[in-house]
Amino acid sequence: MQSDSIARFRRMAAVAAAIAASVAAGAGELDIAREALRDGLWDVARSHASKVEGDEAKLVVLESFAREGRWEDALGTLSSQAPSSAPGFAYYKALALYETGRRQESMDALVSGSFSNTVYAAAAARLKARAAMDSGDAAGALKISMESGFATADVDSRMAAADILAASGDSKSAADIWRSVAADTNASEKAAAVAAANVSDVALLRSAYSRARNPVTRRFAGLRLGRLLLAAQGTFDEGTNLVSTIAKDAPDTDGAREAYVAMADALLASERWQAAADAYRYLLETWPPAAFDAQVQEGRGWALRKLGRPDEAIEAYARAEECATNDEARAVAVLAQGDVLSDIGRGEEAMAKYRTVLDKYPKTPAGEKLKKIVRLRDMESAARELYKAYRFEEAQQKFAELAKEDPSRAPRMEFFEVMCLYGQGLDQEALDRARRISASGPDASVRADATLWLAKYAYKRRRWDESRSLFANYATNMAPASAQAPAALLWAARAAFAGNEFQSAVDLVSRLAKDHPDSPEKSRGYLVQGEALIELARFDEAVLVLERTVLAEDTPSDERLRAQVLKADAFFAMGADNPARYKSALGAYRAVRLGESLQPGLKIAVAFKIARTLEKLKRTDEAIDEYYSGVVLAYRDARQEGVRFDDDARAVFARAAFRLADEYESRGMDYQAVRVLELVVTSDAPSADEAERRINRIQTKGMFL
């Protein structure tokens, strides 16, 4: 009997243990489901909740569908299970009905539902207030909010109250609630971030961003913080870094594109033209729909215009015109196209764009503005035509009138007056006004243009030091990003070379190559640098530099030829220390003669250098032949054909003839020496008198015959 009791007790204990284990397992699954729900892992939450019986597990499933926005699935879950009196079921049914557009059914569900649970009672009240707001009844929503005690209830209710207050016009009370939520350590990450964003508070957003662990919330807070930092004092770079990093890491994040647009616009406003252009380009590459955003295209056009890329700027403005959704925006885009065309001297095309605005959009602000602009442009066009016709005095009067009509353009018009004064031969007055503009003019671009004109004026008058300084100042300080900056540095180097400032010429070309590596002026600058290095007796460096000019595709043929000759000259100069270099010089000179079609003067100059190099190589007979056939006879034959040589070529001819005469006389061949000297006497060479004296000296020796 006792054994039966013991056995029965053991069976009961086993059943109790099994039930307890089952309950414990269910509790564990439900805990996992709740954690997954909190972390946004909807599928995981549903998977674990479905393993547990009871209303609480079913509510987890319903809430997961609600959080994911799968309202039809939520309704399907409700209809597939036995009705429950739990308030959560009634709330989620009402919410799902509302979200799927069945608003009356939703309100009926709220009325018939039981909401004894305070959490769901508050949620139901919030849904009622939302319905009132959506129907335009802000007062009704506010009444529900006040009666339900939203402002002092849970965080979600306080956030709803703030939204209602803001919509009702009480922005101060709304802001007070948002600030309290943002500072509430018990508020969720999302609520704190949204509240901080709503009050646009940098400190609160920094806090929300740093505490957020959910990636979506962290990106939201970071983007909103970044946009605020773009506008705050001293935090611009921090803002661009934050927006750029988040948008590039997660471009599909809500608000990423808008934040990147704001960043690009801020870069444009701060005159960081290249960074702005890069940002707009990235926008178009990352978010293709941005190509249809007129604001993006217009901003990109401005950046490209400031970077001196007019064709691309016009294309961007044209795209902005196509994408614009109203006449005012279209007018602005067409006006911008006209301004760029005007900037690059395509005046007729610019005027056509302006007239398009006047014809199509006359009532827009741009159209009203253009009425005066077109009249002023017509005045300027007339003044320019007078200038082109050399009617400088009349042109000057027109430019002066235009400056009075439009004070904003007065600095540019004054510079045009300088050109007119110069055209009239009033150089000193033109110089005085140009110097004043360059030193203290109100417009930076006009100051730069005046400086460039003064540099050219000084160069033409061989004022080398002044010219070099002005060109360098223009390219380095006044307009370093202009299209003319590379050429200005090149002319500065040429002026330095002409003034025997050879090291300065070398340095200026180095700066040109560093600051403008893609400019075609660079290879031309190497020619100047090579000549300067030769003057400094740095021949090995000169050879390397001149080779760059020779190999560059954009080097003009005449300059490439000069570089080849100079390279050969450098080899020749190095031969004094290393005779093997004479062979290099000979090969280089011969390459010049074989590889190019030479003008007669240069042809005999190269032949003379070949002969001189042969002499250095102790190949005297070859040198004599080159002096005779390559220089003396070539000169005589060309003169007979009517070729007129310059002084340098005539001097080369005379030097070759005298060298031949000396060689023949040293060999006792006086007759041959005299015959060569007679060629000089009968030529137009300036050394004819010297040739006659030498002939007389040879003949008086008595050995002539």
LUMKOL-593163 format. One record per residue (C-alpha): residue in one letter; x, y, z. Coordinates in steps of 0.1 Angstrom, whole numbers, padded with zeros to 4 digits, always signed. Layout:
residues N
aXYZ...
END
This chain:
residues 705
m+0000+0000+0000q+0028+0023+0009s+0046+0014-0023d+0015+0024-0044s+0014+0058-0027i+0050+0064-0033a+0046+0054-0070r+0016+0077-0074f+0035+0106-0058r+0064+0101-0082r+0041+0101-0112m+0025+0134-0100a+0059+0149-0094a+0070+0140-0129v+0039+0155-0144a+0044+0187-0124a+0080+0189-0135a+0070+0184-0172i+0044+0212-0168a+0070+0235-0152a+0096+0227-0179s+0070+0235-0205v+0061+0268-0189a+0098+0277-0185a+0105+0269-0221g+0076+0290-0232a+0087+0319-0211g+0122+0316-0227e+0108+0317-0262l+0087+0347-0253d+0117+0366-0238i+0136+0360-0271a+0106+0372-0291r+0104+0404-0270e+0141+0411-0275a+0139+0405-0312l+0109+0428-0314r+0128+0455-0296d+0158+0451-0320g+0136+0453-0351l+0141+0416-0360w+0105+0411-0370d+0108+0376-0385v+0127+0363-0355a+0102+0378-0331r+0073+0360-0349s+0092+0328-0351h+0097+0325-0314a+0064+0339-0304s+0045+0314-0325k+0060+0286-0304v+0042+0299-0273e+0005+0298-0266g-0015+0327-0251d-0025+0363-0258e+0009+0378-0249a+0027+0358-0276k-0001+0366-0302l+0003+0403-0293v+0040+0401-0301v+0031+0387-0335l+0006+0415-0340e+0031+0442-0329s+0058+0428-0352f+0035+0432-0382a+0025+0467-0371r+0061+0477-0366e+0069+0464-0401g+0039+0481-0416r+0023+0448-0428w-0012+0458-0420e-0030+0432-0441d-0010+0405-0424a-0020+0419-0390l-0056+0418-0400g-0052+0383-0413t-0037+0372-0380l-0066+0387-0361s-0092+0370-0382s-0076+0336-0380q-0077+0333-0343a-0104+0332-0317p-0116+0366-0306s-0099+0379-0275s-0111+0406-0250a-0075+0417-0244p-0072+0455-0251g-0041+0450-0273f-0061+0430-0299a-0087+0457-0302y-0061+0484-0305y-0041+0466-0332k-0073+0458-0351a-0083+0495-0351l-0048+0506-0361a-0045+0481-0390l-0080+0492-0402y-0069+0528-0401e-0037+0522-0419t-0055+0503-0447g-0079+0532-0453r-0109+0518-0434r-0111+0547-0410q-0147+0544-0400e-0143+0508-0392s-0113+0517-0372m-0131+0542-0351d-0160+0517-0346a-0134+0492-0333l-0121+0518-0308v-0156+0525-0296s-0165+0489-0291g-0131+0478-0277s-0122+0475-0241f-0091+0495-0230s-0087+0489-0193n-0050+0485-0198t-0035+0520-0195v-0008+0514-0222y-0034+0505-0248a-0059+0531-0236a-0032+0558-0243a-0025+0542-0277a-0062+0542-0285a-0065+0579-0275r-0035+0587-0297l-0051+0570-0327k-0083+0590-0321a-0063+0622-0319r-0045+0613-0351a-0078+0606-0369a-0090+0641-0358m-0058+0657-0371d-0060+0638-0404s-0096+0651-0409g-0085+0687-0402d-0099+0689-0367a-0069+0702-0349a-0090+0715-0320g-0107+0681-0316a-0073+0664-0315l-0060+0689-0289k-0091+0682-0268i-0085+0645-0269s-0049+0651-0260m-0058+0673-0230e-0085+0649-0218s-0062+0619-0220g-0033+0637-0203f-0009+0631-0232a+0016+0658-0221t+0023+0640-0188a+0018+0604-0199d+0043+0580-0215v+0068+0591-0241d+0048+0581-0271s+0018+0601-0259r+0039+0631-0251m+0054+0630-0286a+0018+0628-0300a+0008+0658-0279a+0037+0678-0291d+0028+0671-0327i-0008+0682-0321l+0003+0713-0303a+0026+0722-0331a-0001+0717-0357s-0025+0738-0335g+0000+0767-0336d+0014+0763-0301s+0050+0758-0311k+0064+0768-0278s+0045+0742-0258a+0054+0716-0285a+0091+0725-0282d+0090+0723-0244i+0077+0687-0247w+0102+0677-0274r+0131+0691-0253s+0119+0671-0222v+0117+0639-0243a+0151+0645-0259a+0166+0649-0224d+0147+0620-0209t+0171+0591-0204n+0141+0567-0202a+0129+0577-0237s+0136+0554-0266e+0166+0561-0289k+0142+0569-0317a+0119+0592-0296a+0150+0611-0283a+0164+0615-0318v+0131+0627-0333a+0125+0651-0305a+0160+0666-0307a+0156+0669-0345n+0122+0687-0341v+0138+0714-0320s+0169+0716-0342d+0191+0716-0311v+0228+0707-0318a+0236+0696-0282l+0205+0674-0279l+0212+0658-0314r+0248+0652-0304s+0235+0633-0273a+0209+0614-0294y+0235+0605-0320s+0260+0593-0294r+0235+0571-0275a+0218+0556-0305r+0227+0519-0311n+0201+0511-0337p+0217+0518-0371v+0185+0535-0385t+0181+0558-0356r+0219+0566-0355r+0218+0575-0392f+0187+0596-0388a+0203+0616-0359g+0236+0619-0377l+0221+0633-0408r+0200+0658-0390l+0230+0668-0368g+0252+0671-0399r+0228+0695-0415l+0227+0717-0384l+0265+0717-0382l+0267+0729-0418a+0250+0761-0407a+0266+0765-0373q+0297+0787-0366g+0330+0768-0368t+0315+0733-0374f+0312+0734-0412d+0338+0707-0419e+0325+0685-0391g+0290+0687-0407t+0302+0679-0442n+0322+0649-0429l+0292+0636-0410v+0267+0639-0439s+0291+0626-0464t+0301+0596-0444i+0266+0585-0435a+0252+0592-0470k+0280+0573-0487d+0278+0543-0463a+0240+0540-0465p+0227+0560-0495d+0192+0543-0492t+0187+0558-0458d+0156+0581-0456g+0169+0617-0458a+0204+0608-0471r+0199+0623-0505e+0182+0655-0491a+0211+0659-0466y+0237+0655-0494v+0219+0682-0514a+0220+0705-0484m+0257+0698-0481a+0264+0705-0517d+0244+0737-0515a+0263+0747-0484l+0297+0741-0501l+0285+0763-0530a+0274+0790-0506s+0308+0789-0489e+0325+0793-0523r+0342+0759-0522w+0336+0755-0559q+0355+0723-0566a+0341+0705-0535a+0306+0716-0545a+0310+0704-0581d+0323+0671-0568a+0293+0668-0544y+0268+0675-0572r+0285+0650-0594y+0283+0623-0567l+0246+0631-0562l+0239+0624-0599e+0259+0592-0598t+0244+0579-0565w+0208+0590-0568p+0200+0591-0606p+0166+0608-0599a+0186+0638-0588a+0192+0645-0624f+0156+0657-0626d+0160+0680-0596a+0162+0716-0610q+0179+0728-0577v+0207+0703-0581q+0213+0711-0617e+0213+0748-0610g+0237+0745-0581r+0260+0723-0603g+0259+0749-0630w+0270+0776-0605a+0299+0755-0593l+0311+0747-0628r+0308+0783-0639k+0330+0794-0610l+0355+0767-0619g+0359+0781-0654r+0341+0752-0671p+0315+0772-0691d+0303+0745-0715e+0295+0721-0687a+0278+0749-0667i+0256+0758-0697e+0246+0721-0700a+0237+0720-0663y+0216+0751-0665a+0199+0738-0696r+0190+0706-0677a+0177+0728-0648e+0155+0746-0673e+0141+0712-0685c+0134+0700-0649a+0120+0732-0635t+0083+0730-0626n+0074+0766-0628d+0081+0796-0651e+0101+0815-0624a+0126+0786-0621r+0128+0782-0659a+0135+0819-0663v+0163+0818-0638a+0179+0788-0656v+0177+0805-0690l+0191+0837-0675a+0220+0818-0660q+0228+0803-0694g+0229+0838-0709d+0252+0850-0682v+0277+0822-0688l+0276+0829-0726s+0283+0865-0718d+0312+0856-0695i+0330+0838-0723g+0324+0865-0749r+0295+0849-0769g+0275+0880-0767e+0250+0873-0794e+0241+0839-0780a+0238+0855-0746m+0214+0881-0758a+0193+0854-0775k+0189+0837-0741y+0180+0870-0725r+0154+0877-0751t+0140+0842-0746v+0133+0851-0710l+0116+0883-0720d+0095+0866-0746k+0084+0835-0726y+0086+0846-0690p+0081+0884-0690k+0062+0885-0657t+0087+0866-0636p+0113+0884-0614a+0140+0874-0639g+0120+0888-0668e+0115+0921-0650k+0152+0922-0642l+0162+0915-0677k+0143+0944-0692k+0169+0967-0678i+0197+0942-0683v+0190+0938-0720r+0189+0976-0725l+0223+0979-0707r+0237+0950-0727d+0226+0968-0759m+0245+0998-0747e+0276+0978-0740s+0273+0960-0774a+0272+0994-0791a+0302+1006-0771r+0322+0975-0780e+0313+0979-0817l+0326+1015-0815y+0358+1001-0799k+0363+0975-0826a+0358+1003-0852y+0387+1022-0836r+0363+1050-0826f+0379+1050-0791e+0367+1084-0779e+0330+1076-0787a+0334+1041-0771q+0348+1057-0740q+0318+1080-0736k+0294+1050-0740f+0313+1030-0713a+0311+1060-0690e+0274+1063-0695l+0269+1026-0688a+0288+1029-0656k+0264+1057-0644e+0233+1036-0655d+0245+1005-0636p+0269+1012-0607s+0274+0975-0602r+0292+0973-0635a+0311+1006-0631p+0345+0988-0622r+0344+0968-0655m+0333+0998-0675e+0362+1019-0661f+0386+0992-0672f+0371+0994-0707e+0377+1032-0705v+0414+1024-0699m+0415+1004-0731c+0399+1033-0750l+0424+1058-0736y+0452+1035-0747g+0436+1033-0781q+0436+1071-0783g+0473+1072-0776l+0469+1086-0741d+0493+1061-0726q+0501+1079-0694e+0465+1085-0684a+0456+1049-0693l+0485+1037-0671d+0476+1058-0642r+0440+1046-0642a+0450+1010-0647r+0474+1012-0618r+0447+1026-0596i+0423+0999-0605s+0449+0972-0600a+0458+0985-0566s+0424+0994-0551g+0396+0986-0575p+0364+0973-0558d+0360+0943-0581a+0386+0915-0577s+0382+0902-0613v+0387+0937-0627r+0417+0943-0605a+0432+0911-0619d+0425+0921-0655a+0441+0955-0650t+0472+0938-0635l+0474+0915-0665w+0472+0944-0689l+0499+0963-0670a+0521+0932-0672k+0517+0930-0710y+0523+0967-0713a+0556+0965-0693y+0567+0935-0713k+0562+0952-0747r+0584+0981-0734r+0611+0957-0722r+0606+0966-0686w+0614+0930-0676d+0615+0932-0638e+0582+0951-0636s+0566+0927-0662r+0578+0896-0644s+0565+0908-0610l+0530+0918-0624f+0526+0885-0643a+0536+0865-0613n+0513+0884-0590y+0484+0879-0614a+0490+0841-0616t+0498+0835-0580n+0477+0859-0560m+0451+0876-0580a+0436+0850-0603p+0454+0816-0597a+0423+0796-0609s+0418+0816-0641a+0423+0802-0675q+0450+0828-0682a+0470+0820-0651p+0493+0794-0668a+0501+0818-0696a+0508+0845-0671l+0534+0823-0654l+0550+0815-0687w+0553+0852-0696a+0567+0859-0662a+0594+0833-0669r+0601+0848-0703a+0604+0883-0687a+0628+0869-0661f+0649+0853-0688a+0650+0885-0708g+0661+0904-0678n+0689+0878-0671e+0671+0866-0640f+0678+0830-0650q+0671+0813-0616s+0639+0832-0613a+0629+0819-0648v+0637+0783-0637d+0616+0787-0605l+0586+0803-0623v+0584+0774-0648s+0586+0749-0619r+0556+0767-0603l+0538+0765-0636a+0543+0728-0639k+0533+0722-0603d+0502+0745-0602h+0489+0737-0637p+0501+0702-0646d+0476+0698-0675s+0482+0731-0691p+0497+0732-0726e+0517+0761-0715k+0538+0737-0693s+0557+0723-0723r+0564+0758-0736g+0576+0767-0702y+0601+0739-0702l+0617+0755-0733v+0623+0788-0713q+0635+0768-0683g+0659+0748-0706e+0674+0780-0720a+0678+0794-0685l+0695+0763-0672i+0720+0766-0702e+0727+0802-0691l+0733+0789-0656a+0757+0762-0670r+0735+0735-0657f+0736+0716-0689d+0727+0681-0678e+0695+0695-0662a+0688+0715-0694v+0689+0684-0715l+0663+0666-0694v+0640+0696-0694l+0643+0703-0731e+0635+0667-0738r+0601+0672-0722t+0593+0700-0746v+0604+0678-0775l+0582+0649-0765a+0551+0669-0755e+0523+0665-0781d+0510+0700-0775t+0544+0718-0782p+0542+0740-0813s+0565+0727-0841d+0587+0758-0840e+0593+0755-0803r+0599+0718-0805l+0626+0725-0831r+0642+0752-0810a+0642+0728-0780q+0660+0702-0801v+0687+0727-0811l+0691+0739-0776k+0694+0703-0763a+0722+0697-0789d+0738+0730-0777a+0738+0717-0741f+0755+0684-0752f+0781+0705-0770a+0787+0727-0739m+0792+0695-0718g+0818+0683-0743a+0844+0706-0727d+0844+0684-0696n+0835+0651-0713p+0845+0648-0750a+0821+0619-0754r+0793+0645-0752y+0805+0659-0786k+0792+0627-0802s+0758+0632-0785a+0758+0668-0798l+0766+0657-0833g+0738+0632-0833a+0714+0657-0819y+0723+0684-0845r+0720+0659-0874a+0686+0647-0860v+0674+0683-0862r+0685+0686-0898l+0670+0652-0908g+0638+0654-0889e+0624+0688-0897s+0618+0711-0926l+0642+0739-0918q+0640+0776-0928p+0672+0786-0947g+0686+0807-0919l+0682+0779-0893k+0695+0753-0919i+0728+0770-0923a+0730+0777-0885v+0726+0740-0878a+0752+0731-0905f+0777+0755-0888k+0771+0738-0855i+0776+0704-0871a+0809+0716-0886r+0821+0731-0853t+0813+0698-0835l+0832+0678-0861e+0862+0700-0854k+0859+0692-0817l+0859+0655-0826k+0891+0660-0846r+0873+0652-0879t+0887+0683-0896d+0882+0673-0932e+0845+0665-0926a+0842+0698-0907i+0858+0718-0937d+0833+0701-0961e+0804+0710-0938y+0815+0746-0935y+0818+0749-0972s+0788+0730-0986g+0765+0733-0956v+0770+0769-0949v+0790+0789-0975l+0776+0774-1006a+0741+0770-0991y+0741+0807-0982r+0753+0817-1017d+0727+0795-1035a+0699+0807-1014r+0708+0844-1020q+0708+0837-1057e+0673+0824-1053g+0662+0856-1036v+0662+0844-1000r+0668+0872-0975f+0687+0863-0944d+0686+0880-0910d+0717+0894-0893d+0723+0861-0874a+0723+0841-0905r+0747+0865-0923a+0770+0864-0893v+0770+0825-0894f+0779+0826-0931a+0808+0851-0924r+0821+0830-0895a+0821+0798-0916a+0839+0816-0945f+0866+0830-0922r+0871+0796-0906l+0875+0780-0940a+0899+0808-0951d+0920+0803-0920e+0922+0766-0925y+0932+0769-0962e+0958+0795-0954s+0973+0774-0926r+0977+0746-0952g+0994+0770-0976m+0964+0771-0999d+0962+0809-1002y+0943+0809-1035q+0915+0788-1020a+0915+0811-0989v+0911+0842-1011r+0883+0826-1032v+0863+0819-1000l+0869+0854-0987e+0857+0869-1020l+0824+0852-1015v+0820+0873-0983v+0831+0905-1001t+0804+0900-1028s+0777+0890-1003d+0755+0912-0982a+0773+0901-0951p+0784+0928-0926s+0819+0914-0926a+0827+0923-0962d+0853+0949-0951e+0871+0924-0929a+0872+0899-0958e+0888+0925-0981r+0915+0933-0954r+0923+0896-0951i+0925+0892-0989n+0949+0921-0991r+0970+0906-0963i+0973+0873-0981q+0981+0888-1014t+1009+0910-1000k+1026+0880-0987g+1038+0873-1023m+1027+0837-1022f+0993+0841-1036l+1001+0826-1071
END
